[in-house]
Structures are given as C-alpha cells and as structure tokens.
Amino acid sequence: MKPASPHLNGKVERSQRTDLEEFYATVDLCAEDLSERLDDWQSHYNEFRVHGSFDSRTPWQVWHEKSRLTPLFEEVEALYDESVERIRHPDYRIDLQLAAKQGIGKNRL
C-alpha cells in the first residue's frame, strides 16, 4: 500500500478527525495538565461517548458484550482435543511439512 493514503485507512482518519474536533480544539497544548486532560478524554471517548459504528453504543459497552461471548484461554484449552484438530504452524509451508511428517493427508489439513 502507498503510504499517506487516507482513503485506505478511513477508520484511523475518522478517529483522528474526532480527536481534532472534539479534544484538541478545546485544550491548550502547552498546558501543564495536558496529560490529565488526555486521560479524561480517553475515558470519555471509550466509556461515555456513543459511536455510530457501534449502533450508538460506547466502545466499553461493545467490549463488555463481546467479552461475555469470548471464552478465556483456560476454557479453550480444556476443550481442545488434539485428535480432532492439530495446532497449526503460522508459516503455511512449514505447516505442510509438519502435517506430512505426522501423516496427515490433505483432507485433514
């Protein structure tokens, strides 16, 4: 991808625009309490400010909803059955070699 192409990264550009319009336009960048104001803004943005992309919910509301549906590592590990599904290597070529060594055919890949 070509660097500095906002049309390729709309979500980041939109977030930065919101920061510019709703935060930086309201603070003195030389103020001694800028760090505290940034912390307050981050809290407000995530906990209280509704987002159109989240159907007028806050990021925290969405996170809490998703966290209830997402199993913890221990739950996933307890349910893992190596005879049904093997752990795959992230490099596809190495994964194919490991599968061949384990005698796993293409139908099980």
Buried (B, 14 or more C-beta within 10 A) or exposed (E): EEEEEEEEEEEEEBEEEEBEEEBEEEBEEEEEEEEEBBEEBEEEBBEEBEBEEBEEBBBBBBBEEEEEEEEEEEEEEEEEEEEEEBEEEEEEEEBBEBBEEEEEEEEEE
